[in-house]
Structure formats: C-alpha cells, structure tokens
Amino acid sequence: MTLGAFSFVLGDEPVTDFRDLDTVETIRSATSDDGDVIPAGSRGTVVSVIRGGFAYGVEFAEPYGAVATMLAADLRHVGVPAA
C-alpha cells in the first residue's frame, strides 16, 4: 500500500502518537519491506514516523533486521525508551 493510499483510507489526522524508539507489538501478522513474514505478537521498535502518524517504520529482531511499514491500527504500544 502506498502512502497516498494510507492518506485516502485514514484522512488527514494522525492516528496515534507513537514516537521514534517506542516499543510496539504487532496485532496481526505482517510482511516486512523485504517480504519476510512478521508473526502477530512480534515486538519491534519504531524507527520512523510517516506523515505525522499515518504509518510507522518498525524494525524487528526476528527475522534479523526486518523492517515493516505498518499502520497504527496493526500495532499496540508496549513501552517507551529509557530516559
């Protein structure tokens, strides 16, 4: 799905306030940007906020270094980075 499609589906308002380096968990399985399967319940780190919260780049440890572009509706907030 392209960012234009994200905008069409979600409108103009940000969906959440996830921030860089927040820990999140997938609610449903996803596919990484390289085609790897990310199972539901996988934890990852937000590495980019796209268009003010329309989508997020999330990096996962398994498969090693996998990054997926995900909608906020597919993520659950787990924690924030230590200060």
Summary of the structure (lengths in Angstrom):
residues: 83
radius of gyration: 12.0
end to end distance: 34.5
largest distance: 36.1
contacts: 228
relative contact order: 0.29
helix: 13%
strand: 40%
